[in-house]
């Protein structure tokens, strides 16, 4: 079973994404901030990561930079999901960037393409 790591500080978004992904046959793990997300990524080595940009502590781009320096993590596709409009280029190598509120069908199509 493919695993998706959700990194977002909004528990409502995390709950929504966990339900959405698990209902569609994916395993999930989640973290409420970038530091926990990074540790979780190293521990779980997920098949895809959804990443919020603005979180307490470290921001998404810094998480991504640290992740891209890790041999086991650097090739994991990242989907940015953020409340900021116009931030789709904050992480240039992200496979996709969605603005909240996002379309669940679009997100699932992106996940299916990259997992």
N, C-alpha and C positions, 0 to 999 in steps of 0.2 A: 504494500500500500504506500502510495506517495505521501510525503509529509510536507505540510506548509507551516512555516513559522510566521506568526502575526506579531509585529512590533508596533504597538500603538498605546498611547496613554489614556485613551478614552475607553472605559470598560464596556460601554454600550456598543461601540464599533467592534471591539474584540469579540463580544458575545455574538454579535450579528455575523461576523466573518467565520467564527468557529462553527456556528450552526449551518451557515451556507456551505462551507467546505465539507463538513462531515456529512451533511445530507446528500452531498454529491460524491461521496466515496473517498474522501481524502482524510488522512490523519492530520491532527493539528497540534501545535504547541504555541504558547503565546508569552509575551513579555510586555510589561507596562512601561519600560523605558529602554533606551539604547544600550546601557551597560548590561542589564539583565538579558537583553536580546542578543548581545554579542556572546555572552557566556552560554546562552541556550543554543545559539547557532553552532558553537564549537562542540557542545555536548551532543546535540541531536543531528547535526549536518543535514538540514532539511533539503527538499528538492526545489523549493521556491520560498521566497520571503516577501511578505507584504510589509511595507515600511512607511510609517508616518514621518513627516519631515519635522514638525514642531513638537518637541516633547521636553519635559523637564530634564535638566542635566544636559546630556549630549543631544545634539540635533541629528536628524537622519543622515545628512551628508557626511558627518564625522563618523557615524557608525559604518556607513558604506565604505569610507576610506580605510578604516581599520579592517573591515571584512575583506577588502580586496588585497590586503597584504598577507592574508592567511592562505596558505597553499590549499587547504581542504575546503575553503569557503569562497575563494575568489571567482569561481565559475557558476555559482548559484544565481539563477535569475532573480531579479528584484523588481517588484511592482510597487511603485510609489502610490500611496493613497493619502491625500492631504486635503486640508480645509482651505489651503491657499490656492486661489486661482492664479494662473500665470507662472506657476512654479514648476512646470513640467520639465524644465531644463536644469533644475537644481542638481539632479544626479544624471549626468549625461549618458551613463551606460545602463540605466534602468531599462528593462525591456518594455515598460509601459508606465504611464503616469495618469492616475485618475483623480478627479477632484470630488470631494464629498459635497453633496450626496452623489454617489456613483450608480451606474446601472449594473445590477447583479449579473445579468446575462453577458454583458461586455466583460466584466471581471472573470466570469467562469470561462468564457471563450479564450481570454488571454492565458489563464492558468492552464487550460487544456493544451494550448499551443506550446507552452514552455515546459510542461512537466512530463 
